Amino acid sequence: MVALILGIIAALMGIFFFTGTLFGIAWGAPFLTVLKGFIPPALILGGIIAIGVGISGVKGKMAEKKVAKEKKEK
């Protein structure tokens, strides 16, 4: 329950900072600048992680097939 309340507060604060001002500071344009700089590297890192997970999954399936084949032969 606490996590839900804190999540709602955080989301509302994020919306306020993005659209409004806080103590006379406009957060909209600087936030978009940071977002533009963050999204491409995050996509690259996410893609690299996904490729690694995919390769690991393929290797795991191949190892399972090999073990199953060895058990079948015995």
PyMOL Python script that loads the backbone (N, CA, C, O; Angstrom):
from pymol import cmd

cmd.read_pdbstr("""\
ATOM      1  N   MET A   1       0.821  -1.188   0.000  1.00  0.00           N
ATOM      2  CA  MET A   1       0.000   0.000   0.000  1.00  0.00           C
ATOM      3  C   MET A   1       0.869   1.258   0.000  1.00  0.00           C
ATOM      4  O   MET A   1       0.568   2.241  -0.677  1.00  0.00           O
ATOM      5  N   VAL A   2       1.947   1.203   0.772  1.00  0.00           N
ATOM      6  CA  VAL A   2       2.847   2.354   0.845  1.00  0.00           C
ATOM      7  C   VAL A   2       3.496   2.601  -0.511  1.00  0.00           C
ATOM      8  O   VAL A   2       3.642   3.746  -0.938  1.00  0.00           O
ATOM      9  N   ALA A   3       3.885   1.516  -1.190  1.00  0.00           N
ATOM     10  CA  ALA A   3       4.515   1.656  -2.506  1.00  0.00           C
ATOM     11  C   ALA A   3       3.545   2.284  -3.506  1.00  0.00           C
ATOM     12  O   ALA A   3       3.947   3.088  -4.346  1.00  0.00           O
ATOM     13  N   LEU A   4       2.279   1.916  -3.412  1.00  0.00           N
ATOM     14  CA  LEU A   4       1.272   2.480  -4.301  1.00  0.00           C
ATOM     15  C   LEU A   4       1.120   3.985  -4.072  1.00  0.00           C
ATOM     16  O   LEU A   4       1.081   4.767  -5.022  1.00  0.00           O
ATOM     17  N   ILE A   5       1.037   4.371  -2.829  1.00  0.00           N
ATOM     18  CA  ILE A   5       0.893   5.798  -2.504  1.00  0.00           C
ATOM     19  C   ILE A   5       2.126   6.576  -2.942  1.00  0.00           C
ATOM     20  O   ILE A   5       2.006   7.644  -3.543  1.00  0.00           O
ATOM     21  N   LEU A   6       3.304   6.049  -2.647  1.00  0.00           N
ATOM     22  CA  LEU A   6       4.536   6.735  -3.060  1.00  0.00           C
ATOM     23  C   LEU A   6       4.656   6.800  -4.580  1.00  0.00           C
ATOM     24  O   LEU A   6       5.149   7.788  -5.122  1.00  0.00           O
ATOM     25  N   GLY A   7       4.210   5.756  -5.264  1.00  0.00           N
ATOM     26  CA  GLY A   7       4.234   5.761  -6.719  1.00  0.00           C
ATOM     27  C   GLY A   7       3.315   6.825  -7.289  1.00  0.00           C
ATOM     28  O   GLY A   7       3.677   7.510  -8.246  1.00  0.00           O
ATOM     29  N   ILE A   8       2.128   6.971  -6.712  1.00  0.00           N
ATOM     30  CA  ILE A   8       1.202   8.004  -7.172  1.00  0.00           C
ATOM     31  C   ILE A   8       1.778   9.391  -6.929  1.00  0.00           C
ATOM     32  O   ILE A   8       1.690  10.267  -7.789  1.00  0.00           O
ATOM     33  N   ILE A   9       2.371   9.586  -5.752  1.00  0.00           N
ATOM     34  CA  ILE A   9       2.983  10.885  -5.440  1.00  0.00           C
ATOM     35  C   ILE A   9       4.120  11.182  -6.411  1.00  0.00           C
ATOM     36  O   ILE A   9       4.236  12.303  -6.908  1.00  0.00           O
ATOM     37  N   ALA A  10       4.961  10.183  -6.683  1.00  0.00           N
ATOM     38  CA  ALA A  10       6.079  10.379  -7.604  1.00  0.00           C
ATOM     39  C   ALA A  10       5.583  10.709  -9.008  1.00  0.00           C
ATOM     40  O   ALA A  10       6.134  11.589  -9.669  1.00  0.00           O
ATOM     41  N   ALA A  11       4.550  10.012  -9.465  1.00  0.00           N
ATOM     42  CA  ALA A  11       4.010  10.284 -10.792  1.00  0.00           C
ATOM     43  C   ALA A  11       3.433  11.697 -10.868  1.00  0.00           C
ATOM     44  O   ALA A  11       3.653  12.410 -11.848  1.00  0.00           O
ATOM     45  N   LEU A  12       2.704  12.095  -9.845  1.00  0.00           N
ATOM     46  CA  LEU A  12       2.140  13.452  -9.832  1.00  0.00           C
ATOM     47  C   LEU A  12       3.238  14.510  -9.795  1.00  0.00           C
ATOM     48  O   LEU A  12       3.136  15.532 -10.473  1.00  0.00           O
ATOM     49  N   MET A  13       4.281  14.274  -9.016  1.00  0.00           N
ATOM     50  CA  MET A  13       5.393  15.221  -8.974  1.00  0.00           C
ATOM     51  C   MET A  13       6.080  15.308 -10.333  1.00  0.00           C
ATOM     52  O   MET A  13       6.445  16.395 -10.781  1.00  0.00           O
ATOM     53  N   GLY A  14       6.256  14.154 -10.988  1.00  0.00           N
ATOM     54  CA  GLY A  14       6.874  14.157 -12.310  1.00  0.00           C
ATOM     55  C   GLY A  14       6.049  14.941 -13.311  1.00  0.00           C
ATOM     56  O   GLY A  14       6.594  15.714 -14.099  1.00  0.00           O
ATOM     57  N   ILE A  15       4.732  14.747 -13.287  1.00  0.00           N
ATOM     58  CA  ILE A  15       3.857  15.506 -14.189  1.00  0.00           C
ATOM     59  C   ILE A  15       3.934  16.990 -13.871  1.00  0.00           C
ATOM     60  O   ILE A  15       3.988  17.818 -14.780  1.00  0.00           O
ATOM     61  N   PHE A  16       3.939  17.333 -12.585  1.00  0.00           N
ATOM     62  CA  PHE A  16       4.026  18.740 -12.196  1.00  0.00           C
ATOM     63  C   PHE A  16       5.346  19.355 -12.652  1.00  0.00           C
ATOM     64  O   PHE A  16       5.359  20.454 -13.208  1.00  0.00           O
ATOM     65  N   PHE A  17       6.452  18.660 -12.421  1.00  0.00           N
ATOM     66  CA  PHE A  17       7.747  19.196 -12.824  1.00  0.00           C
ATOM     67  C   PHE A  17       7.850  19.354 -14.334  1.00  0.00           C
ATOM     68  O   PHE A  17       8.478  20.293 -14.822  1.00  0.00           O
ATOM     69  N   PHE A  18       7.238  18.446 -15.065  1.00  0.00           N
ATOM     70  CA  PHE A  18       7.305  18.496 -16.522  1.00  0.00           C
ATOM     71  C   PHE A  18       6.465  19.637 -17.085  1.00  0.00           C
ATOM     72  O   PHE A  18       6.888  20.322 -18.016  1.00  0.00           O
ATOM     73  N   THR A  19       5.294  19.840 -16.532  1.00  0.00           N
ATOM     74  CA  THR A  19       4.371  20.819 -17.096  1.00  0.00           C
ATOM     75  C   THR A  19       4.390  22.156 -16.382  1.00  0.00           C
ATOM     76  O   THR A  19       4.156  23.188 -17.012  1.00  0.00           O
ATOM     77  N   GLY A  20       4.657  22.167 -15.106  1.00  0.00           N
ATOM     78  CA  GLY A  20       4.540  23.400 -14.336  1.00  0.00           C
ATOM     79  C   GLY A  20       5.891  23.987 -13.981  1.00  0.00           C
ATOM     80  O   GLY A  20       6.914  23.706 -14.606  1.00  0.00           O
ATOM     81  N   THR A  21       5.848  24.792 -12.976  1.00  0.00           N
ATOM     82  CA  THR A  21       7.072  25.394 -12.473  1.00  0.00           C
ATOM     83  C   THR A  21       7.166  25.108 -10.986  1.00  0.00           C
ATOM     84  O   THR A  21       6.153  24.888 -10.323  1.00  0.00           O
ATOM     85  N   LEU A  22       8.358  25.112 -10.477  1.00  0.00           N
ATOM     86  CA  LEU A  22       8.590  24.925  -9.055  1.00  0.00           C
ATOM     87  C   LEU A  22       9.542  26.021  -8.605  1.00  0.00           C
ATOM     88  O   LEU A  22      10.692  26.064  -9.041  1.00  0.00           O
ATOM     89  N   PHE A  23       9.076  26.893  -7.749  1.00  0.00           N
ATOM     90  CA  PHE A  23       9.858  28.021  -7.255  1.00  0.00           C
ATOM     91  C   PHE A  23      10.391  28.879  -8.395  1.00  0.00           C
ATOM     92  O   PHE A  23      11.509  29.390  -8.333  1.00  0.00           O
ATOM     93  N   GLY A  24       9.580  29.030  -9.435  1.00  0.00           N
ATOM     94  CA  GLY A  24       9.947  29.868 -10.562  1.00  0.00           C
ATOM     95  C   GLY A  24      10.835  29.197 -11.594  1.00  0.00           C
ATOM     96  O   GLY A  24      11.277  29.844 -12.544  1.00  0.00           O
ATOM     97  N   ILE A  25      11.103  27.910 -11.422  1.00  0.00           N
ATOM     98  CA  ILE A  25      11.967  27.179 -12.357  1.00  0.00           C
ATOM     99  C   ILE A  25      11.080  26.370 -13.297  1.00  0.00           C
ATOM    100  O   ILE A  25      10.301  25.532 -12.843  1.00  0.00           O
ATOM    101  N   ALA A  26      11.190  26.609 -14.590  1.00  0.00           N
ATOM    102  CA  ALA A  26      10.441  25.833 -15.575  1.00  0.00           C
ATOM    103  C   ALA A  26      11.229  24.571 -15.887  1.00  0.00           C
ATOM    104  O   ALA A  26      12.402  24.642 -16.253  1.00  0.00           O
ATOM    105  N   TRP A  27      10.594  23.427 -15.746  1.00  0.00           N
ATOM    106  CA  TRP A  27      11.272  22.151 -15.912  1.00  0.00           C
ATOM    107  C   TRP A  27      11.024  21.511 -17.269  1.00  0.00           C
ATOM    108  O   TRP A  27      11.686  20.527 -17.598  1.00  0.00           O
ATOM    109  N   GLY A  28      10.100  22.028 -18.071  1.00  0.00           N
ATOM    110  CA  GLY A  28       9.712  21.380 -19.313  1.00  0.00           C
ATOM    111  C   GLY A  28      10.845  21.208 -20.311  1.00  0.00           C
ATOM    112  O   GLY A  28      11.147  20.084 -20.711  1.00  0.00           O
ATOM    113  N   ALA A  29      11.477  22.303 -20.719  1.00  0.00           N
ATOM    114  CA  ALA A  29      12.526  22.239 -21.740  1.00  0.00           C
ATOM    115  C   ALA A  29      13.762  21.486 -21.263  1.00  0.00           C
ATOM    116  O   ALA A  29      14.273  20.654 -22.013  1.00  0.00           O
ATOM    117  N   PRO A  30      14.269  21.733 -20.057  1.00  0.00           N
ATOM    118  CA  PRO A  30      15.431  20.947 -19.615  1.00  0.00           C
ATOM    119  C   PRO A  30      15.136  19.453 -19.518  1.00  0.00           C
ATOM    120  O   PRO A  30      15.999  18.625 -19.810  1.00  0.00           O
ATOM    121  N   PHE A  31      13.916  19.110 -19.109  1.00  0.00           N
ATOM    122  CA  PHE A  31      13.549  17.693 -19.035  1.00  0.00           C
ATOM    123  C   PHE A  31      13.587  17.055 -20.412  1.00  0.00           C
ATOM    124  O   PHE A  31      14.097  15.945 -20.565  1.00  0.00           O
ATOM    125  N   LEU A  32      13.060  17.734 -21.405  1.00  0.00           N
ATOM    126  CA  LEU A  32      13.071  17.188 -22.765  1.00  0.00           C
ATOM    127  C   LEU A  32      14.491  17.039 -23.286  1.00  0.00           C
ATOM    128  O   LEU A  32      14.787  16.086 -24.006  1.00  0.00           O
ATOM    129  N   THR A  33      15.373  17.967 -22.931  1.00  0.00           N
ATOM    130  CA  THR A  33      16.770  17.870 -23.346  1.00  0.00           C
ATOM    131  C   THR A  33      17.420  16.621 -22.749  1.00  0.00           C
ATOM    132  O   THR A  33      18.121  15.881 -23.439  1.00  0.00           O
ATOM    133  N   VAL A  34      17.179  16.403 -21.466  1.00  0.00           N
ATOM    134  CA  VAL A  34      17.730  15.217 -20.808  1.00  0.00           C
ATOM    135  C   VAL A  34      17.133  13.951 -21.411  1.00  0.00           C
ATOM    136  O   VAL A  34      17.843  12.970 -21.637  1.00  0.00           O
ATOM    137  N   LEU A  35      15.835  13.975 -21.670  1.00  0.00           N
ATOM    138  CA  LEU A  35      15.162  12.821 -22.250  1.00  0.00           C
ATOM    139  C   LEU A  35      15.723  12.488 -23.630  1.00  0.00           C
ATOM    140  O   LEU A  35      15.920  11.317 -23.956  1.00  0.00           O
ATOM    141  N   LYS A  36      15.978  13.509 -24.436  1.00  0.00           N
ATOM    142  CA  LYS A  36      16.549  13.286 -25.770  1.00  0.00           C
ATOM    143  C   LYS A  36      17.946  12.679 -25.679  1.00  0.00           C
ATOM    144  O   LYS A  36      18.343  11.897 -26.544  1.00  0.00           O
ATOM    145  N   GLY A  37      18.683  13.033 -24.645  1.00  0.00           N
ATOM    146  CA  GLY A  37      20.018  12.477 -24.469  1.00  0.00           C
ATOM    147  C   GLY A  37      20.018  11.110 -23.821  1.00  0.00           C
ATOM    148  O   GLY A  37      21.003  10.379 -23.915  1.00  0.00           O
ATOM    149  N   PHE A  38      18.923  10.756 -23.165  1.00  0.00           N
ATOM    150  CA  PHE A  38      18.865   9.494 -22.437  1.00  0.00           C
ATOM    151  C   PHE A  38      18.301   8.345 -23.269  1.00  0.00           C
ATOM    152  O   PHE A  38      18.761   7.210 -23.145  1.00  0.00           O
ATOM    153  N   ILE A  39      17.327   8.624 -24.100  1.00  0.00           N
ATOM    154  CA  ILE A  39      16.624   7.556 -24.807  1.00  0.00           C
ATOM    155  C   ILE A  39      17.536   6.758 -25.750  1.00  0.00           C
ATOM    156  O   ILE A  39      17.513   5.529 -25.677  1.00  0.00           O
ATOM    157  N   PRO A  40      18.334   7.374 -26.626  1.00  0.00           N
ATOM    158  CA  PRO A  40      19.180   6.556 -27.517  1.00  0.00           C
ATOM    159  C   PRO A  40      20.157   5.634 -26.778  1.00  0.00           C
ATOM    160  O   PRO A  40      20.234   4.453 -27.115  1.00  0.00           O
ATOM    161  N   PRO A  41      20.907   6.129 -25.781  1.00  0.00           N
ATOM    162  CA  PRO A  41      21.791   5.190 -25.078  1.00  0.00           C
ATOM    163  C   PRO A  41      21.024   4.096 -24.339  1.00  0.00           C
ATOM    164  O   PRO A  41      21.493   2.961 -24.256  1.00  0.00           O
ATOM    165  N   ALA A  42      19.849   4.426 -23.802  1.00  0.00           N
ATOM    166  CA  ALA A  42      19.048   3.407 -23.113  1.00  0.00           C
ATOM    167  C   ALA A  42      18.585   2.338 -24.097  1.00  0.00           C
ATOM    168  O   ALA A  42      18.584   1.153 -23.764  1.00  0.00           O
ATOM    169  N   LEU A  43      18.193   2.738 -25.297  1.00  0.00           N
ATOM    170  CA  LEU A  43      17.788   1.763 -26.309  1.00  0.00           C
ATOM    171  C   LEU A  43      18.958   0.885 -26.734  1.00  0.00           C
ATOM    172  O   LEU A  43      18.798  -0.321 -26.917  1.00  0.00           O
ATOM    173  N   ILE A  44      20.127   1.484 -26.890  1.00  0.00           N
ATOM    174  CA  ILE A  44      21.314   0.712 -27.265  1.00  0.00           C
ATOM    175  C   ILE A  44      21.646  -0.301 -26.176  1.00  0.00           C
ATOM    176  O   ILE A  44      21.875  -1.475 -26.468  1.00  0.00           O
ATOM    177  N   LEU A  45      21.672   0.148 -24.919  1.00  0.00           N
ATOM    178  CA  LEU A  45      21.973  -0.751 -23.807  1.00  0.00           C
ATOM    179  C   LEU A  45      20.919  -1.841 -23.691  1.00  0.00           C
ATOM    180  O   LEU A  45      21.257  -3.005 -23.480  1.00  0.00           O
ATOM    181  N   GLY A  46      19.657  -1.484 -23.826  1.00  0.00           N
ATOM    182  CA  GLY A  46      18.591  -2.479 -23.778  1.00  0.00           C
ATOM    183  C   GLY A  46      18.707  -3.497 -24.894  1.00  0.00           C
ATOM    184  O   GLY A  46      18.463  -4.686 -24.688  1.00  0.00           O
ATOM    185  N   GLY A  47      19.077  -3.033 -26.074  1.00  0.00           N
ATOM    186  CA  GLY A  47      19.276  -3.942 -27.203  1.00  0.00           C
ATOM    187  C   GLY A  47      20.424  -4.906 -26.963  1.00  0.00           C
ATOM    188  O   GLY A  47      20.321  -6.092 -27.275  1.00  0.00           O
ATOM    189  N   ILE A  48      21.509  -4.403 -26.412  1.00  0.00           N
ATOM    190  CA  ILE A  48      22.656  -5.262 -26.111  1.00  0.00           C
ATOM    191  C   ILE A  48      22.276  -6.309 -25.073  1.00  0.00           C
ATOM    192  O   ILE A  48      22.644  -7.477 -25.197  1.00  0.00           O
ATOM    193  N   ILE A  49      21.545  -5.891 -24.058  1.00  0.00           N
ATOM    194  CA  ILE A  49      21.112  -6.840 -23.031  1.00  0.00           C
ATOM    195  C   ILE A  49      20.176  -7.888 -23.636  1.00  0.00           C
ATOM    196  O   ILE A  49      20.298  -9.074 -23.329  1.00  0.00           O
ATOM    197  N   ALA A  50      19.248  -7.463 -24.490  1.00  0.00           N
ATOM    198  CA  ALA A  50      18.315  -8.398 -25.122  1.00  0.00           C
ATOM    199  C   ALA A  50      19.054  -9.396 -26.004  1.00  0.00           C
ATOM    200  O   ALA A  50      18.708 -10.578 -26.021  1.00  0.00           O
ATOM    201  N   ILE A  51      20.059  -8.941 -26.732  1.00  0.00           N
ATOM    202  CA  ILE A  51      20.856  -9.840 -27.572  1.00  0.00           C
ATOM    203  C   ILE A  51      21.565 -10.876 -26.699  1.00  0.00           C
ATOM    204  O   ILE A  51      21.576 -12.064 -27.021  1.00  0.00           O
ATOM    205  N   GLY A  52      22.156 -10.418 -25.592  1.00  0.00           N
ATOM    206  CA  GLY A  52      22.835 -11.336 -24.675  1.00  0.00           C
ATOM    207  C   GLY A  52      21.896 -12.369 -24.097  1.00  0.00           C
ATOM    208  O   GLY A  52      22.242 -13.547 -24.014  1.00  0.00           O
ATOM    209  N   VAL A  53      20.702 -11.938 -23.691  1.00  0.00           N
ATOM    210  CA  VAL A  53      19.713 -12.873 -23.155  1.00  0.00           C
ATOM    211  C   VAL A  53      19.276 -13.865 -24.224  1.00  0.00           C
ATOM    212  O   VAL A  53      19.114 -15.053 -23.947  1.00  0.00           O
ATOM    213  N   GLY A  54      19.087 -13.377 -25.446  1.00  0.00           N
ATOM    214  CA  GLY A  54      18.688 -14.266 -26.542  1.00  0.00           C
ATOM    215  C   GLY A  54      19.744 -15.305 -26.843  1.00  0.00           C
ATOM    216  O   GLY A  54      19.423 -16.480 -27.023  1.00  0.00           O
ATOM    217  N   ILE A  55      20.997 -14.892 -26.900  1.00  0.00           N
ATOM    218  CA  ILE A  55      22.089 -15.831 -27.165  1.00  0.00           C
ATOM    219  C   ILE A  55      22.190 -16.853 -26.042  1.00  0.00           C
ATOM    220  O   ILE A  55      22.391 -18.041 -26.292  1.00  0.00           O
ATOM    221  N   SER A  56      22.049 -16.387 -24.806  1.00  0.00           N
ATOM    222  CA  SER A  56      22.097 -17.286 -23.660  1.00  0.00           C
ATOM    223  C   SER A  56      20.961 -18.310 -23.720  1.00  0.00           C
ATOM    224  O   SER A  56      21.156 -19.486 -23.410  1.00  0.00           O
ATOM    225  N   GLY A  57      19.787 -17.853 -24.118  1.00  0.00           N
ATOM    226  CA  GLY A  57      18.650 -18.766 -24.241  1.00  0.00           C
ATOM    227  C   GLY A  57      18.871 -19.826 -25.302  1.00  0.00           C
ATOM    228  O   GLY A  57      18.536 -20.993 -25.099  1.00  0.00           O
ATOM    229  N   VAL A  58      19.431 -19.427 -26.429  1.00  0.00           N
ATOM    230  CA  VAL A  58      19.708 -20.385 -27.506  1.00  0.00           C
ATOM    231  C   VAL A  58      20.755 -21.396 -27.047  1.00  0.00           C
ATOM    232  O   VAL A  58      20.624 -22.592 -27.307  1.00  0.00           O
ATOM    233  N   LYS A  59      21.794 -20.914 -26.362  1.00  0.00           N
ATOM    234  CA  LYS A  59      22.819 -21.833 -25.866  1.00  0.00           C
ATOM    235  C   LYS A  59      22.234 -22.797 -24.849  1.00  0.00           C
ATOM    236  O   LYS A  59      22.592 -23.975 -24.832  1.00  0.00           O
ATOM    237  N   GLY A  60      21.339 -22.308 -24.003  1.00  0.00           N
ATOM    238  CA  GLY A  60      20.702 -23.173 -23.012  1.00  0.00           C
ATOM    239  C   GLY A  60      19.851 -24.253 -23.652  1.00  0.00           C
ATOM    240  O   GLY A  60      19.876 -25.406 -23.221  1.00  0.00           O
ATOM    241  N   LYS A  61      19.100 -23.885 -24.677  1.00  0.00           N
ATOM    242  CA  LYS A  61      18.273 -24.874 -25.374  1.00  0.00           C
ATOM    243  C   LYS A  61      19.142 -25.916 -26.066  1.00  0.00           C
ATOM    244  O   LYS A  61      18.816 -27.103 -26.071  1.00  0.00           O
ATOM    245  N   MET A  62      20.249 -25.467 -26.651  1.00  0.00           N
ATOM    246  CA  MET A  62      21.151 -26.409 -27.311  1.00  0.00           C
ATOM    247  C   MET A  62      21.750 -27.380 -26.297  1.00  0.00           C
ATOM    248  O   MET A  62      21.883 -28.572 -26.575  1.00  0.00           O
ATOM    249  N   ALA A  63      22.113 -26.865 -25.115  1.00  0.00           N
ATOM    250  CA  ALA A  63      22.680 -27.733 -24.081  1.00  0.00           C
ATOM    251  C   ALA A  63      21.635 -28.724 -23.580  1.00  0.00           C
ATOM    252  O   ALA A  63      21.959 -29.884 -23.328  1.00  0.00           O
ATOM    253  N   GLU A  64      20.385 -28.284 -23.431  1.00  0.00           N
ATOM    254  CA  GLU A  64      19.317 -29.190 -23.006  1.00  0.00           C
ATOM    255  C   GLU A  64      19.115 -30.302 -24.026  1.00  0.00           C
ATOM    256  O   GLU A  64      18.955 -31.465 -23.655  1.00  0.00           O
ATOM    257  N   LYS A  65      19.121 -29.954 -25.298  1.00  0.00           N
ATOM    258  CA  LYS A  65      18.954 -30.959 -26.349  1.00  0.00           C
ATOM    259  C   LYS A  65      20.105 -31.963 -26.330  1.00  0.00           C
ATOM    260  O   LYS A  65      19.903 -33.160 -26.530  1.00  0.00           O
ATOM    261  N   LYS A  66      21.308 -31.461 -26.087  1.00  0.00           N
ATOM    262  CA  LYS A  66      22.481 -32.329 -26.050  1.00  0.00           C
ATOM    263  C   LYS A  66      22.380 -33.301 -24.884  1.00  0.00           C
ATOM    264  O   LYS A  66      22.661 -34.489 -25.040  1.00  0.00           O
ATOM    265  N   VAL A  67      21.982 -32.807 -23.720  1.00  0.00           N
ATOM    266  CA  VAL A  67      21.839 -33.675 -22.544  1.00  0.00           C
ATOM    267  C   VAL A  67      20.730 -34.694 -22.773  1.00  0.00           C
ATOM    268  O   VAL A  67      20.880 -35.863 -22.420  1.00  0.00           O
ATOM    269  N   ALA A  68      19.619 -34.260 -23.360  1.00  0.00           N
ATOM    270  CA  ALA A  68      18.507 -35.177 -23.631  1.00  0.00           C
ATOM    271  C   ALA A  68      18.936 -36.259 -24.615  1.00  0.00           C
ATOM    272  O   ALA A  68      18.563 -37.424 -24.475  1.00  0.00           O
ATOM    273  N   LYS A  69      19.726 -35.859 -25.616  1.00  0.00           N
ATOM    274  CA  LYS A  69      20.196 -36.821 -26.615  1.00  0.00           C
ATOM    275  C   LYS A  69      21.133 -37.835 -25.975  1.00  0.00           C
ATOM    276  O   LYS A  69      21.069 -39.023 -26.293  1.00  0.00           O
ATOM    277  N   GLU A  70      22.019 -37.374 -25.060  1.00  0.00           N
ATOM    278  CA  GLU A  70      22.936 -38.281 -24.377  1.00  0.00           C
ATOM    279  C   GLU A  70      22.183 -39.248 -23.475  1.00  0.00           C
ATOM    280  O   GLU A  70      22.540 -40.423 -23.392  1.00  0.00           O
ATOM    281  N   LYS A  71      21.146 -38.767 -22.799  1.00  0.00           N
ATOM    282  CA  LYS A  71      20.348 -39.652 -21.942  1.00  0.00           C
ATOM    283  C   LYS A  71      19.593 -40.671 -22.779  1.00  0.00           C
ATOM    284  O   LYS A  71      19.428 -41.820 -22.371  1.00  0.00           O
ATOM    285  N   LYS A  72      19.138 -40.251 -23.943  1.00  0.00           N
ATOM    286  CA  LYS A  72      18.381 -41.142 -24.817  1.00  0.00           C
ATOM    287  C   LYS A  72      19.283 -42.263 -25.352  1.00  0.00           C
ATOM    288  O   LYS A  72      18.835 -43.395 -25.530  1.00  0.00           O
ATOM    289  N   GLU A  73      20.544 -41.939 -25.604  1.00  0.00           N
ATOM    290  CA  GLU A  73      21.492 -42.923 -26.132  1.00  0.00           C
ATOM    291  C   GLU A  73      21.856 -43.959 -25.083  1.00  0.00           C
ATOM    292  O   GLU A  73      22.153 -45.103 -25.429  1.00  0.00           O
ATOM    293  N   LYS A  74      21.840 -43.581 -23.800  1.00  0.00           N
ATOM    294  CA  LYS A  74      22.216 -44.508 -22.724  1.00  0.00           C
ATOM    295  C   LYS A  74      21.075 -45.376 -22.407  1.00  0.00           C
ATOM    296  O   LYS A  74      21.177 -46.232 -21.528  1.00  0.00           O
TER     297      LYS A  74
END
""", "prot")
cmd.dss("prot")
cmd.show_as("cartoon", "prot")
cmd.util.cbc("prot")
cmd.orient("prot")
